[in-house]
Amino acid sequence: MAGFLKASAPTLGVLFDLDGTLADTAPDLAWALNTLRLRYDRPALPLGTLRPLASHGARGLLKAGFDLSPSDPYYEELRDEFLALYHDHLCVDTRLFDGVLELLGVLDTRKIPWGIVTNKLTRFTVPLVRLLGLDERAGCVVSGDTYARPKPYPDPLIGAAKELKLPVPALLYVGDDARDMQAAQAAGAQGIVARYGYLGEGPAPEQWPARGMIASPLELLSFLPA
């Protein structure tokens, strides 16, 4: 923890990533990928294998499931099939992580504005947030195609701060992927690593540029004003 960044301003609001931070979406994403694999006569992959890649969306999952990259000739066709399957199975086994509702209740009680910033496309984000019962509570919902450049660029966080009418340095951004912390650093927000999330592959979370780390959603309270 010694390498983590110091707070640059008092905290006035909180932004959350969606997949792997607010909600465990991995089961439905894995279902879509495995349904696609079965369609092409490939055996299903264990959820445990796919869970770390859930924050990487179609690109990461298609790489795991078919060893395909965006430059491959059949990538777009399989991506569209995968996304269609996921759209029809969007919130079947997806659940908010334990402690998320309690945390959001504390934020609401303390009148601390909060919002969602995800790289998920709007056509998935909007219905999923509604199905999770967060659409009328979130102060803003920024999707991966809301701005020209998604995370790790700072644009989504800067845009979310404007929607909440708060300065970016006064915002915590909670996420479970290195891109989340890179976006927070680039925007000037205070990154908090959701250690309970998917985390992906690559450098350990302790090496990500962040203010701190939490092992469960309610641990975020230690970073908030009383």
N, C-alpha and C positions, 0 to 999 in steps of 0.2 A: 504493500500500500504506500510505501514511501515515495514512489514515483508519481502518485496521483496529484492532480492539479488542485490548487487552492481556489476557494470561492472568489469570484471576481465582483460579486454584488449580492445584496440580500435577496433571498428568493421570494418572488411575488406570484409565480405561476409554475405550472408543470405541464410538460408535453410528454406523451407516451407513444412509443412505437406500438404497433398492433400485434402482428404475429410474433409469438414468443415473448411478449412483454405484458400485454393486457390479456390476450387470449391464446389458448393452446389450440392452434389451428392445424397442427401436424396430422392428426388422425384423418381429417377430411382431405387434406392435400395428398397424403399417402394413399388414401382410397382411390383418388382420381388417377394417380400414377399407376397403381397396381391394376386398376381396371383397364387402363391403356396397355399395360404390359401383357395382360391376359388376352386382350384383343389381338395382339401380335404374337401369341403363342410363347410368351415368356412368363416364368413363374413369378409370383408376387414376392416382393422384398419385405423383410421385417420392418415394422414401424421403427424399431430402435436404430436401424440403419439409416432411415430417411429423416428421422426427427431433427438431427443437427443441421440438415439442409433446408428445413422448412422456411427459414427467413430469406433464403435465396430465390424463392419463387420458382417459376417455370424453368428458368435457365438452370438453376442448381439441380432441380429434381429430374429434368430430362437428361442432364449429364449423368446423374446416378443411374437412371433407369434405362437409358439407351446409348450412353456414351456419345451424346450429340452436343455440339456447340452451335451457336447461332450462325456460323459460317457454313455448316453442313447443309446439303441440298434438301434434306427432308425435315429440317428443324422446324420451319414455320408450319408445315402441315401437322406435325405431331404436337407442336405447341398449341395450335388452335384446337385440336382434338382434346388435349389435356385441359385447356381452359374451359371448354364447353362442358366436360365432365365435372370439373370442379364447380362451375357455376350452378349446376343442377344438384350439387351435394355440398352446398356452401356452409351450412351450419347444422349438420346432422350430429356429429360427435364433437364439434368444437365447443369449448367451454372457457369461461373466464378462469384465470388461475386463482387458486385459493388465496383469499385475502384481498383481491382486487376490489370487490364491492365494498368491503369495509374501508379500504384506503380511500376510494372515491367518496364514500360517505363522510369521512373526516375532512377531505378537501372541501366538499360542499358546505359542511357545517362551519368550517373556518373561513368560508368565502374566498378560497384560493382558486382562481380560475385554472382550468385544465383543458387540454385538447389532445387530439390524436394526429400524429404525423407518420405516415406509412408509405412504403413504396408500392403497395398494392394498388392496382388500377381502380379508378372510380367505380367501374361497373361491378366490382366485387366489394370494395370498401363500404359503399353506401348501404347496400342491403345487409351486409354482415354486421355493421355497427347497429343498424336498426334491429336485426334479429337478436343481438346481444343486449338490447335494451339501453343502449348508450346514446342514441341519436339525439334525444332531447336534453341530455345532460352535458354533453361535450360542448365546450365553448367554441371549438373549431374542429373540422375534420379535413385534413390535407392528404390527398392521395398521391400516388406516384406520377400521375399525369396531370396534376393540378398546375404544376409549373413546368417550364421547358426542361429543367434539369432536376432529376430526383436526387435523393441521398446517394453518395456522400457529399454532393454539392450542398451549400448552405441555403439555397433558395427556399426549400419547403419550410425550414425553421424560421427564416426571416419573415416569410409570408404568414406563418402561424402567429408569430409575435404581433404582427400588425393586426391580425384578426382579433387577438385577445387585448389589443391596445396596451401592450406591455413592452418594455425594452428587452431586447434579446438577452443581455447579460443577467437579467433577473429571472431567467427561466431555467428550470431543470429539464433536461431531456433524458428520459429513461428508455434504454434500448438494449437489445441482446446481441447486436452484431457490430463488428468493427466499423462498418459504414455509418452506423448511428453515432458513434463517438467521433468519427471523422467529420461528420456533418455538424455536430454540436461544436466542435473545436473551430471549424471554418466559419460558423455563424457567430461565435462568441458566446454560446450558451454553456451551461454547466452540465456536462455529460455524467450520467449515472448508469453503470453497467447492471443489467438485470441478470445476475449470475444464475438464476433459476431457469433462464430461457434456453434457446437453442444453441447460441454461441458460434455455430458454424465451424469452419476449419481455418487453419492458419495460426497466427501468433496468439498466445494465451491472452485472455481478457486483461490480465494485470499489465500487459504492455500497451493496451489501448489508451488513447488520450482521454482521460476522464477525471472527474472530481472524486468519484468514489464508486462503491460497488455494494449491491444489496443481494442477499440470499433469498429473500421473500418480499412480496410487495409491501407489506406493512413496515419493513425496515426503512422504507423511504421516509417515514415520519421523523427519523432522526436528522434528516437534512432540511426539515421544514420549520418555519417559525411557529412557536406555540400559539 
